[in-house]
């Protein structure tokens, strides 16, 4: 197995993606000198849920775990949309 295939198939790629997303939130908080908005947090939670769904699909045979993460991502997406529509 090639290195890139191993990186993806063992789920490490999802950990890197989660770390990048978390770092982005921290950096935005530092540079804006305030806590991230609810819209930004809902958007990030939606993205993190999708990444976790991918991780579940890569690492385990449980469709229930994938469905759970996708459902949580959908709820976070709806929260993001609600926040944006209120503006």
Residue pairs with C-beta under 8 A, 6 or more apart in sequence:
1 9
7 13
8 58
9 58
10 58
10 59
11 55
11 58
11 59
14 51
14 52
14 54
14 55
14 58
15 55
17 51
18 48
18 51
18 52
21 44
21 47
21 48
21 51
24 44
25 36
25 40
25 41
25 44
28 36
28 40
29 35
29 36
36 44
37 83
38 79
38 83
39 80
39 83
39 84
42 76
42 77
42 79
42 80
42 83
43 76
43 80
45 72
45 73
45 76
45 79
46 73
46 74
46 76
46 77
46 80
47 73
49 69
49 70
49 72
49 73
49 76
50 69
50 70
50 73
52 69
53 66
53 69
53 70
53 73
56 62
56 65
56 66
56 68
56 69
57 66
